[in-house]
């Protein structure tokens, strides 16, 4: 199994979660239509609540939406607006736990898009020092 871990070195400190979240956020944005059509948000909302990604009020709002696609759109919108540094990392793990969505995990893992790459490069480039992020794939 392959997972992405983005690591930066700035002033001898490493950052992993925020950068991994940024990568996954861009990937989920790029695959938004596919995710909305494929993901049953109801099956992962409880996991995201358990992990502290979704709060009580948001949990209630999401659970009361009747249309599955609208529920998924609302969840993705909530995550994109979230300040939680693990929002998309936790979403990725929640999807990974769904056996019927392994193909979606593969799509996320294999997404190589010039727009994502250029946005990552801009995000990771520290203009004052010229430090650049290094992207590693870890095998689990």
Residue pairs with C-beta under 8 A, 6 or more apart in sequence:
1 139
1 140
2 109
2 137
2 138
2 139
2 140
3 92
3 109
3 137
3 138
3 140
4 20
4 23
4 24
4 109
4 135
4 136
4 137
4 138
5 16
5 20
5 136
5 137
5 138
6 16
6 19
6 20
6 22
6 23
6 120
6 124
6 133
6 134
6 135
6 136
7 14
7 15
7 16
7 19
7 133
7 134
7 135
7 136
8 14
8 15
8 19
8 124
8 131
8 133
8 134
9 131
9 134
10 126
10 129
10 131
17 85
17 86
17 89
18 85
19 123
19 124
19 133
20 89
21 85
21 86
21 87
21 88
21 89
22 120
22 123
23 116
23 120
23 135
24 88
24 89
24 91
24 92
24 108
25 79
25 80
25 87
25 88
26 116
26 119
26 120
27 108
27 111
27 116
28 35
28 76
28 79
28 88
28 91
28 108
29 80
30 111
30 113
30 115
30 116
31 104
31 107
31 108
31 111
32 76
34 104
34 107
35 72
35 76
35 104
36 69
36 72
36 73
36 76
37 69
38 101
38 104
39 72
39 95
39 101
39 104
40 68
40 72
41 62
41 68
41 71
41 72
41 74
41 75
42 63
42 68
42 71
43 98
44 75
44 91
44 94
44 95
44 97
44 98
45 54
45 59
45 62
45 63
45 75
47 90
47 93
47 94
47 97
48 54
48 75
48 90
48 91
48 94
49 55
49 56
49 59
51 86
51 90
52 84
53 79
53 82
53 84
53 86
53 87
53 90
53 91
54 62
54 75
54 78
58 78
61 74
62 71
62 74
62 75
62 78
65 71
65 74
79 87
79 88
79 91
84 90
92 105
92 108
95 101
95 104
95 105
95 108
96 102
96 105
120 133
120 135
121 132
123 133
124 132
124 133
125 131
125 132
125 133
126 132
